[in-house]
Amino acid sequence: MPWSEAFLVGAVLCPTDPVFAAAIVGREEIPYRLRNLLNVESGLNDGLALPIVVVLLAVVGPDSVHLVSLSSEVLAGIGIGIGIPFVAIRLERSRFFHATTAYEPLNAFAIGLLVLGLSSLTHANAFLAAFSAGITVATMSPAVRDAFHEFGELVAELLKLAALLVFGALISPRFLGEIPLTGYLFAALALFVARPVSLAIALIGSALRARERIAAAWFGPKGFASVVYGLLILRSGVAARSDLFHLVALVVVASIIAHSSTDVVVAPWFEPGMSEVAAAPEVDGAGPV
């Protein structure tokens, strides 16, 4: 495999999805800083990995890379993602465009449609536009964010389910049998070596306890983002797209099985009430309040 394709697979597999470690990130008795670490990592690395995936797809594709057009696609996506929500929220705050309470959950949805439409018309990167728009909305208007939260969570989970169903429909015993033994070795290294070693290095000097470090190093489940990026490879013009997708799919499947079955085993490591102690502030050295 050429280095460019190897880096593409690495970029596709680096995002994490805490949904498959729900017993860790969704339980109050787990230390707050551990839950927050895994959630923040998942929220950030989807968007951070995307420009790398887009660039590497262009590099390994059959067409020659035009840096100007590629850069404009990326920058236009970010610009649209920031500009549309900025203007929309400023208008919504005026007395001429203010929405009634009943329609407040649709504000963010309408902004999303505008971002998608303008991205399609200008050939900007829609993924980066959506990611930037989400950050802009959450930063500029917590009220819009909170009003959209419940509705947005439902829509997001439905779309995730649809993508995972498409992904799952491609996986079969024959599909897995087409992967050579070296592919399974790669999947084992990606799950049991790459993630734990990199997190162990990244957490040097942190205040996390040994058990929290172990949990953070292990729980890097591959999920929705890797599935979407893997499907982007499959529909691209990359010559080795089938082989690359096989590798991505194998790691995602193995990760879902491994991480979603071990979170309930690791969760009892942490005593009830520890999360409140870890998150509580101290006053004058007198201990947690």
N, C-alpha and C positions, 0 to 999 in steps of 0.2 A: 504494500500500500504506500503510495507517495505521501510525503510529509503533509502536503496540503489537505489530502483526504483524512489523514489521521487527526490533524487539528480540527477539521470539520466535525468528525465524530466526537471529539472531546468537547467542542463547544456545544453540540447538541445535547450531550449527556450531563453537562455541568449544572443546569437548573435543578432545583429540588422542589418537592411538593409535599407539604406536611399533612395533606389529607390521608396519606397512607401510613402515617404515624400518629393517628388521632388519639390514641391512648396516652401519648406524651404531650402533645401540644394542646389537647382539649380538656385536660384535667387540672383542676385548681390545686390539687395537692402536689403537683410537680413544681419545682422551684420556678419562680417567675422569670428569672434571668435566663434559664434554659429554654423555656417556652418562647420567650421573646427573641432569643438568639435564632432559633430555628425558623420562627415566623418572619423575622426581618430578612434573614438570608433568602428565604423563598420568595419574598415580595420583591427583592432587589434584583436577584440574578436572572430572572426571566428577561427583563429589559436590557440588562447589561450584556447578556450573551447574544441577544438578537443581532446587533450590528456586526458582530464577529461572524455569526452564521450567514448573514446576508453577503458579507464580503467574501467569505470562503466559498460560498455557493457560486459566486461569480468567478472566482479564481479557478475552481475545478471544473466549471462548466465548459461546454464546447465553444462558446463565443468568446471573443477577445474582450478583456476587461477594459472598460473606459472609465478611468478614475473620476473624470468630471461628472459623468452621468450617474455613476454609483454614489459619489459624494452628495450630489444634488438630491438624489432620492432619499438618502439618509437624513440630510439636513432639512429637506422639505417636510419630511414626516415629523421630525421634532418640532419644527416651526409651526406647523399646522396644529400639532398637539398642544402647544402652548398658546398660540394666538386665538384659536376658536373659543376655548373655554374662557380665556381672559375677557374677550369682548362680550361673550354671552352672559357671563356672571355680572359684569359691569352694567349691561343693559337690564338684566333681571332685577338689579338693585334699584333701578329707577322706577318712578311711579307709573310710567307708561307701559312697562313690560312686566311688572311684578305679577307673579302667578299666585293664584289662590292656593290655600293649604291642600285642597284635594289633588292638585296637579303637581305639587312639589316633587314627588318621587319621579316624575317624568322629566324633570329638568336635565338631570345628568344623562338620561337616555336620549333626549333630543340633542344634547351636545355631542353625544357619541355618534348619532346619525349624521350630523353635520360634518364631524371629523372624517367619518368613513366616506361620505359623498365627495368631499373636497379632495381627499387623498386619492380616490379613484379617478377623479377628473384630472388631477395634476400628475398622476403616476408617482406619487410620493409613497414612502413605505408605510403602509397602513398599520402594521404591528407597532412600529415605533411611535406613530401618531397616537394610537390608542393608549400606549403606555405613558407617554408624556401628558396626554389629556387627563388621565386618571390622577397623576401626581399634581397637575395644575388645579384640578377641581378640588382635590382634598386639601391642598394648601391654601387656596384663595377663599373657599367657602365651606367650612365644616358643616354648615347647615344643609347645603345641597348634598354633601357626602352622606350625612346621617339620614336625610330623607330618602336617599336612594339605596341605603345599605341593605335593608331587608329584601326589597324588590330585586336589587342587583345580585345579591347572593343567590336567590332562586334562579334567575336567568343564567348566571354563570355556571351553577351546578348542572343545569339542564344542558347547556352547551358542552360542558366537560363530559357529561354522560354520552352525548351524541358522538363526540370525537373519540372517546374510549371505545364506544361500540364499533365505530368504523375501524379503529385500530385492532380491536379484538377479533373482528371478522377476518382479518388478514392472517391471524395466527392459527396454525394448525399443526398436527404432528408432522405432516409432510414439510411444512415451512421450517419447523425446528430441525428436521432431519437434513435439510439442505445446508445447515451451518456446519463448517468443519470443526474439528476438535479444538483448533487454535482459537476459534471464536468463543467457545465456552471457557477457555483459559482466560481470554481477554475479559469476559464478563466477570469471572471470579476476581481478577486483579482489580477491575474497576470498582467492585463493591467492597472487597475485603482489604485492599491495600491502598489504592489511590485516595479514597475519601478519608480513612482513618489517619493516614500519614500526613496528608495536607492539613487536616484540622488540628492534629497534634502540634504541628509546627506553628500554625496560625494562632493557637491559643497559648503559646508560651508567654508567661508573664501575666496571664489573666487571673482573675480572682475566683474562677470556677473551681469547685472541688473535684476530686478524682472521678467520682461517679458521674458528675455533670459533664466532665470532659469526655468520658467514655461514651455517654449517651449522645452527646453532640457529634462526636466523631463517627458514630455508627449510623445515626438517623439522617441520611441524606437521600431519601427515596426519590427515584425518578418517576415523574408523573406526566401531568397534562402538557407542560411546555415541551418536554422531550418528545412526546407523542406528536405534537403539532410540527415541531421542527423536523422530526423524522419523516412525516408525511410531505413536508416541503422538499426534502431530498428525493423522495419517491416520485414526485411529480415534476422534478427538475430535469434538465437535459444532461445531467452528469452521467458519464458512461458507466461508472461502477455504482449507480444509484441502488440497484437491487442488493448488492453485497453490503453496502453501507447501511441500508435500511434493515437488513437482517441483523447486523451487529447491534444497532440501536434498539430494535425490537426485543432482542434477546436480553439485553441489559435491563430494559424497562420491565419486562415480564419477571425476570429474576428478582429485581428490586421490589416490585409489588408484593411478590410472594414472601421474600425475606423480611422486609421491613414491616409489612402489615401483620405478620404473624409473630414478631418479636416485641412489638411495642407493649403488648399486655404482659410480657415477661419482665421487661425492664422497668415498667411503671411502679411495681411494688417496691423497688429499691429505695424509693423516696418516701419518707415518713409523712403522714398527714400533718398539715399545718406548716410545713417547711417553706412553702411558697410565700406565706404571709411574712415569715421572719426574714426571708431573703429580700423581699421587696420593701420592707418597712424602713423608714429613715431613722437615723440616730440623732439624739439631741444631747449636746454637751457630754458625749461619751457615756451616757447613761444606758445605752443599749437601745434596741428597737422599741419604737413607740407602739 
